[in-house]
């Protein structure tokens, strides 16, 4: 174990504090929509839903993207985009990695959505698609999501 990976568990524990103070008001569900047809949208679909947490049981911070994020994205983000995180990179016993929010897919066509429920997201929550992640930092990964406008059919 390196010095950095040894610190990741401690970083994760510090990230529990806001949830302990009831400051994380949003829940995030990862929805994997598998289609029976040859391409997305053909046939019928089945949804598999997985709740995303940090530390196995803690809600993740959701915030609006800043003007700086929008400008730096080169047009990928909008005012209705959200920034999710910080996530602690994977380490023995915890953390999250790209496969947790961008799962490998094989066989049938699959769409990946995120449903965020909580403050400002309406009664049924809002549906989002992943734009990208910012994972070049040693202790932090951020996930950027754009709203789909409505629940996809």
C-alpha positions, 0 to 999 in steps of 0.5 A, spaced: 500 500 500 502 506 498 502 513 502 496 515 497 492 509 498 493 509 505 490 516 506 484 514 501 480 511 507 481 517 512 479 521 506 472 517 505 471 518 513 472 525 513 466 525 507 461 522 512 461 528 516 456 532 512 451 526 512 452 525 519 449 533 520 444 531 515 447 536 509 446 531 504 439 531 501 439 528 495 439 521 493 442 518 486 440 512 483 443 509 477 438 506 472 441 501 467 436 500 461 437 494 457 433 494 450 430 487 447 432 490 440 438 491 436 439 498 438 437 503 443 429 504 443 427 498 439 423 493 443 421 493 450 426 495 456 428 493 463 430 497 468 436 495 473 436 500 479 442 501 483 443 506 489 449 510 489 453 512 495 459 514 498 461 509 504 456 504 502 450 508 506 452 516 505 448 520 500 453 524 495 453 531 494 449 534 488 450 541 486 449 546 480 455 547 475 458 553 476 459 558 470 467 556 471 465 549 470 460 551 464 465 555 460 471 550 461 466 544 458 467 547 451 459 547 451 458 540 454 455 543 460 449 547 461 446 551 467 441 545 468 447 540 469 449 538 476 456 536 479 456 530 483 461 528 488 466 528 491 467 521 490 474 518 493 477 513 488 477 506 489 481 503 495 481 496 499 475 497 503 471 502 499 471 508 494 468 508 487 471 508 480 468 509 473 465 502 473 460 504 479 457 509 475 459 507 468 458 500 468 461 495 462 456 493 458 456 487 453 450 484 449 444 487 448 444 495 447 444 499 454 442 506 456 445 509 463 441 514 466 441 517 473 435 519 477 436 524 482 431 526 488 431 531 493 431 539 494 429 542 487 428 536 483 421 535 483 416 530 486 419 524 482 426 526 481 430 529 475 433 524 470 440 525 467 445 522 463 453 522 464 457 528 460 464 526 463 468 525 470 474 529 472 478 524 475 485 526 475 486 528 482 489 524 487 483 524 492 477 526 488 473 524 482 467 529 480 461 526 476 458 531 471 451 530 469 446 533 464 438 533 465 434 529 459 429 534 461 424 528 462 423 521 464 425 517 458 420 513 455 
